Each structure stands twice: as structure tokens, then as C-alpha cells.
Amino acid sequence: MKLSALTAGLALATLISSAALAQGAPPTRVRGEVAGLDGNMLTVKSREGTAVMIKLTDNWAAGLVSPVPASTI
């Protein structure tokens, strides 16, 4: 009985640790102007003036910030 409880505990610990490893690093936000897109490589000219190369995943998404007059809301 103790052996199966130990085995179940080890299996649970393995599942939890593997799920934590699979999450990876949090996303990094880049603000700037899009300079180009070549396949899945996006080039952005950052606000600091440097070119940043970003490899896009298959399920990437983009956001846009644009000034809008309050009267249009």
C-alpha cells in the first residue's frame, strides 16, 4: 500500500514539474515601427532606433496603438 502511494506521489510530482518547464519564458513586448516581414521573421525599428529581429510563432497576434479623438468614442 505504501509503495503505490509513493509511486502516485512521484508521478504527480513529475507531471507538475514537467508542466512548469513547458510554460517557457513570458512574452517580451517591443514598441516601435514595423520595418519588414520576411516569412516568420519580423523586423521592428524600436523606439531607441535599433533594429529588433523577432521570430514569430504559427499562432502570433499583433496589437496597435493609435491616437483617436475623444469625440469618436
C-alpha positions as CSV (number, residue, x, y, z in Angstrom):
1,M,0.0,0.0,0.0
2,K,2.8,2.4,0.9
3,L,4.6,1.7,-2.4
4,S,1.6,2.6,-4.5
5,A,1.1,5.8,-2.6
6,L,4.8,6.7,-3.1
7,T,4.5,5.8,-6.8
8,A,1.4,8.0,-7.2
9,G,3.1,10.9,-5.4
10,L,6.2,10.6,-7.6
11,A,4.0,10.5,-10.8
12,L,2.1,13.6,-9.6
13,A,5.4,15.5,-8.9
14,T,6.7,14.6,-12.3
15,L,3.6,15.9,-14.0
16,I,3.7,19.1,-12.1
17,S,7.4,19.8,-12.8
18,S,7.1,18.9,-16.5
19,A,4.1,21.3,-16.8
20,A,6.1,24.1,-15.2
21,L,9.0,23.5,-17.6
22,A,6.7,23.6,-20.6
23,Q,5.5,27.1,-19.9
24,G,8.7,28.8,-21.0
25,A,9.6,32.5,-20.7
26,P,6.9,35.2,-20.6
27,P,6.4,37.2,-23.8
28,T,8.5,40.3,-24.4
29,R,6.8,43.5,-25.6
30,V,8.5,45.6,-28.3
31,R,7.3,49.1,-29.2
32,G,8.4,50.6,-32.5
33,E,7.8,50.7,-36.2
34,V,7.5,47.6,-38.3
35,A,10.4,47.7,-40.8
36,G,9.7,44.4,-42.6
37,L,8.3,40.9,-42.6
38,D,10.1,38.0,-44.3
39,G,8.4,34.7,-43.7
40,N,8.1,34.3,-40.0
41,M,10.9,36.9,-39.2
42,L,9.6,40.3,-38.3
43,T,11.9,43.3,-38.2
44,V,11.0,46.2,-35.9
45,K,12.8,49.5,-35.5
46,S,12.5,50.1,-31.8
47,R,11.8,53.4,-30.2
48,E,15.5,53.6,-29.3
49,G,16.4,53.3,-33.0
50,T,17.8,49.7,-33.0
51,A,16.6,47.0,-35.4
52,V,15.0,44.1,-33.5
53,M,14.5,40.8,-35.3
54,I,11.6,38.8,-33.9
55,K,10.8,35.1,-34.9
56,L,7.0,34.7,-35.0
57,T,5.3,31.5,-34.0
58,D,2.5,30.0,-36.0
59,N,-0.2,31.5,-33.8
60,W,1.1,35.0,-33.4
61,A,-1.0,38.1,-32.8
62,A,-0.4,41.8,-33.0
63,G,-1.8,44.9,-31.3
64,L,-1.9,48.5,-32.5
65,V,-1.9,51.8,-30.5
66,S,-3.3,54.8,-32.4
67,P,-4.4,58.2,-31.2
68,V,-8.2,58.8,-31.5
69,P,-10.1,61.9,-30.7
70,A,-12.4,61.6,-27.7
71,S,-15.4,62.7,-29.9
72,T,-15.2,59.5,-31.9
73,I,-15.7,57.3,-28.9
